[in-house]
């Protein structure tokens, strides 16, 4: 598993927040429902694929919960953004704990190994 860097996380959070903002505007105005849903699907696939490549299936749990909240609120609450933030925190904590358990890739000099 790889850790999610700060710039990478901020970019993905901004993309998701933009998508949630577009959805909220569509819900308030009722204009462009199909375009809003197309943006929602595209961003969900993008974020889901990104989280899957970073941590596998385990990283998708927070995003899945956030997407469920987003669906149940009629896409008015920023559930996907919260789900992405929760997933980033979870992935970074898992990778931090992973590094403490194993030191098998620690650098050693050639003299120490002989």
C-alpha positions, 0 to 999 in steps of 0.5 A: 500500500502506498501513502497518499501525499498531501497535494494528491489528497487535496486535489482529489478532495477538491475534485469531489467537493466540486462534484458535490457542489454541482450536484447541490446546485442541480438539486436547488435549481432542477436544471441540468439533472442529466449533466449533474448525474453524468458528472456524479458518475464520472467523478465516482468512478475516478475517485473509486479507481484512484482509491482502489489503486492506492489501497485495494478494496479496503480503501473503498469502504469510507468512500462507499459509506460516503456515497451511500450518505450522498445517495440517501440525502438526494445528493444534497449533502457532501457525502462523497467529499466526507467519504474521500476524506475518511478514506484518505485518513484510513489509508494513511493510518494503515500505511503508518502502522504497516511501517512500524511492523516490518523493517525488512526493507531497511537499508544496510551496508554491504559490510553488515550483510557479509 
